[in-house]
């Protein structure tokens, strides 16, 4: 029984670690528009200034603020 509980705890911790890494990656490629507050993703190699797909305003790449 102890092995089962230990296995479940290890899987839970591994899943939390994996989700945190994914969130960090998502925040690295995301841009939030200053005008319409739309959040969109761009590839890593794209220019530092991009155009919002919603309103067309130009936005600079920068990491989103942490929650």
C-alpha angles and dihedrals in degrees: 000000000000091000090054093050091047091050092051091048092050092049091048093051091046090051092050091050092049094049091049091053091050092050091051090052092048091051091050094059098036126099124193118209115236093211107042099016091233114155117215136167128235131186117266094245094053124113120280092242117055137173121247112243091216107047103007097236119143118251133186122231114253137142116272117247114263117255 
